Amino acid sequence: MRRRVQLVLNKDIKKLGKTGELVEVAPGYARNYLIPQQMAVRVTPGVLKQIERRKEEERQRILALKQEAEARKTALETIGRFSIPKQVGEGDAIFGTVTDREVADVIQSITGQEVDRRGIELPDISKLGFYKAQVKLHPEVTAQIEIQVVSN
């Protein structure tokens, strides 16, 4: 069995790992390339504690982002309905369509919350009426809102 050396990466290295990860590499690779180029450092008890602390801080940060997204979801669902004025033709058919950018702008103007328009999923909207839309606020948090298309 070959001997391996444990290192902590200081930089992202393709096909090896990301910054802060603990990796095992061949001793020559560590001694001749990674350590002299300051891409990695040897593992010591102090370095392991730093890694654990960073992982915990990252976990806390992700948890805080999720809680913030949950609060934004509650705010959006409390308001529930957003009205978007559109120009109307015969048979309540609208000119053009309702876009995710328009929905994001309406949410911004009413709530003051900035929503990424790429996270908004809309059904095909071609007439006046009520439509359900989903707003993705976080990878695990999606809010359901109702859009009312009205004539202006």
C-alpha positions, 0 to 999 in steps of 0.5 A: 500500500502506498503512503499518502499525505494529508493536506489542506488546500489553499486554492481550488485545484481542478480534479483535486478539490476546493479551498479548505478541503482536506485531501490525500495526495502522493508525498512527491506531489505534496512536497514538490508542487503543492506546498512550494506553490503555496496551494496547500499546507500540511495537516496539523491539529490547529489546521484541523480546528480551523477547518472545522470552524470554517465548516461550522461558520459556512453551515451557520451562514447557509442556515441564516440565508435559508431563514431569511428566505423563509421570512421573505416567503412569509411576507410574499404569501401574506400579501398574496396577490399582485396586480399587473396592468396590461393593455387589452384587446378583444375578448380580454386578450392582452397585448404581449405577455406578462414577463418575469421581469414585470413580476419582479418589478411589481414585487420590488415596488410593493414589498421593497424586496428584490427578487431574482427574475430568473427564479420566477416561474409563470404560466402562459398568460394571454388573458385578463384574470388570476394566475398562480406563480412560483418565486424561488427565493432559495434552493429549498424555499419557494413562495406561491403568489397570485398574479392578477392581470388587469386592464390599464 
